[in-house]
Amino acid sequence: SCRTLPLPVHGAGPRLRAVMFRTMETRGTLSQRNLDIQSTLANPIRHAKSKLQSYSMRDLGHSWVLVVLGLWHAYLFWIAGCVMLTMGANEVVKMWIGLYEDAEGLYDKRVQVIPAFLVLVAKSWIWISVLGELVRFCFILGRDALRVDGFEAYRRTLLGLAAAELRE
């Protein structure tokens, strides 16, 4: 709906020249948009492929869908870590209570309880070590879920670089 004036560009003042050039640029972009819409409607698959090929990590970083998915996955990894930690602590306490229940009826407690105690200490140490690694892995994955390049920390962990990932 903008009309250009019939004055020549070289005879117009600077403000009028700016308005005239802006009007010509707007007309050019509107006609380009109309061509884009027509080509999209004519061949939607080709249009989708061209859009996906020109999509970059910067564009992905501005996506609100990625932010929502990242927060959801971070929440799930946090919950998984808390559940594993709680279940592991429950198992360790159950093992120690079982030792005291079994040792209560023994007459010679010193001979039979000491090996059971040492086995329980070893089982507890192994259980806590495995649980610690699982909770740390959940932490790494939860933090990794908030990144644009998903599973970067996971790949680094599989390659043995989890310590470097935790230092960052």
C-alpha positions in Angstrom: 0.0 0.0 0.0 3.1 2.3 0.1 3.5 4.3 -3.1 6.7 5.7 -4.4 6.8 9.2 -5.6 7.4 9.9 -9.2 10.4 12.1 -8.4 13.8 10.9 -9.6 16.0 9.6 -6.8 18.9 11.9 -7.5 16.9 15.0 -7.3 15.2 14.2 -3.9 16.4 15.2 -0.5 18.1 12.7 1.8 15.0 11.9 3.8 12.9 11.4 0.7 15.6 9.2 -0.8 15.6 7.1 2.4 11.8 6.7 2.3 11.9 5.8 -1.4 14.7 3.1 -0.9 12.9 1.7 2.1 9.7 1.4 0.1 11.5 -0.4 -2.7 13.2 -2.8 -0.3 9.9 -3.5 1.4 8.3 -4.3 -1.9 11.2 -6.6 -2.8 10.9 -8.5 0.5 7.1 -8.8 0.2 7.4 -10.2 -3.3 10.1 -12.6 -2.0 7.8 -13.7 0.8 5.0 -14.3 -1.6 7.3 -16.5 -3.7 8.4 -18.4 -0.6 4.8 -19.1 0.4 4.0 -20.2 -3.2 7.0 -22.5 -3.3 6.2 -23.9 0.1 2.6 -24.7 -0.9 3.8 -26.1 -4.2 6.3 -28.5 -2.8 6.2 -28.8 1.0 8.7 -31.7 1.3 11.4 -29.8 -0.6 10.7 -26.7 1.6 11.0 -28.8 4.8 14.3 -30.3 3.6 15.8 -27.0 2.8 14.7 -25.6 6.2 16.2 -28.5 8.0 19.5 -28.3 6.1 19.9 -24.7 7.0 19.0 -25.2 10.7 22.0 -24.6 13.0 22.8 -25.2 16.6 22.3 -21.5 17.3 18.7 -21.9 16.0 18.3 -24.9 18.2 19.5 -23.0 21.2 16.7 -20.5 20.8 14.0 -23.2 20.7 11.6 -23.2 23.7 10.8 -26.9 23.0 14.4 -27.8 23.6 14.4 -25.8 26.9 11.2 -27.6 28.0 12.6 -31.0 27.0 15.9 -30.3 28.7 14.2 -29.3 32.0 12.0 -32.4 31.9 14.9 -34.7 31.3 17.0 -32.9 34.0 14.1 -33.4 36.4 13.8 -37.1 35.5 17.6 -37.7 36.0 17.4 -35.9 39.4 14.5 -38.0 40.5 16.2 -41.2 39.3 19.3 -40.2 41.3 17.3 -39.6 44.4 15.4 -42.8 44.1 18.6 -44.8 43.5 20.3 -43.1 46.5 17.3 -43.8 48.7 17.0 -47.5 47.6 20.7 -48.0 48.1 20.7 -46.5 51.6 17.7 -48.7 52.4 19.6 -51.8 51.2 22.7 -51.0 53.3 20.6 -50.4 56.4 18.7 -53.6 55.8 22.0 -55.6 55.5 23.3 -54.2 58.8 20.0 -54.8 60.6 20.1 -58.4 59.2 23.6 -58.9 60.7 22.4 -57.9 64.1 19.3 -60.0 64.0 21.4 -63.1 62.9 24.1 -62.4 65.6 21.5 -62.1 68.4 21.0 -65.9 68.8 24.6 -67.0 68.4 26.4 -68.3 71.5 30.0 -67.7 70.4 29.5 -64.3 68.8 33.2 -63.5 68.3 34.0 -66.4 66.0 30.9 -66.4 63.8 30.1 -62.7 63.7 33.5 -61.3 62.7 33.6 -63.0 59.2 29.9 -61.9 58.6 30.9 -58.4 59.7 33.8 -58.2 57.3 31.7 -59.6 54.4 29.0 -57.0 55.2 31.6 -54.2 55.3 32.8 -55.3 51.8 29.3 -55.6 50.5 28.4 -52.1 51.8 31.6 -50.6 50.3 30.8 -52.1 46.9 27.2 -51.1 47.1 28.0 -47.5 48.1 30.7 -47.3 45.3 28.3 -48.5 42.6 25.5 -46.2 43.9 27.9 -43.2 44.0 28.8 -43.8 40.4 25.2 -44.1 39.3 24.2 -40.9 41.1 27.1 -39.1 39.6 26.1 -40.4 36.2 22.6 -39.1 36.8 24.0 -35.8 37.7 26.1 -35.6 34.5 23.2 -36.6 32.4 20.9 -34.2 34.1 23.3 -31.3 33.5 23.8 -32.6 29.9 20.1 -32.5 29.3 20.2 -28.7 29.6 22.8 -28.3 26.8 22.0 -27.7 23.2 24.3 -30.5 22.0 22.6 -33.4 23.9 24.5 -36.4 25.2 27.9 -34.6 24.9 28.7 -35.5 28.5 27.4 -39.0 28.0 29.8 -39.5 25.1 32.6 -38.1 27.1 31.8 -40.4 30.0 31.8 -43.4 27.8 35.2 -42.4 26.6 36.5 -42.2 30.1 36.5 -38.4 30.4 33.9 -38.1 33.2 36.4 -36.5 35.6 37.0 -33.7 33.1 33.2 -33.3 32.6 32.7 -32.9 36.4 35.5 -30.3 36.7 33.7 -28.0 34.1 
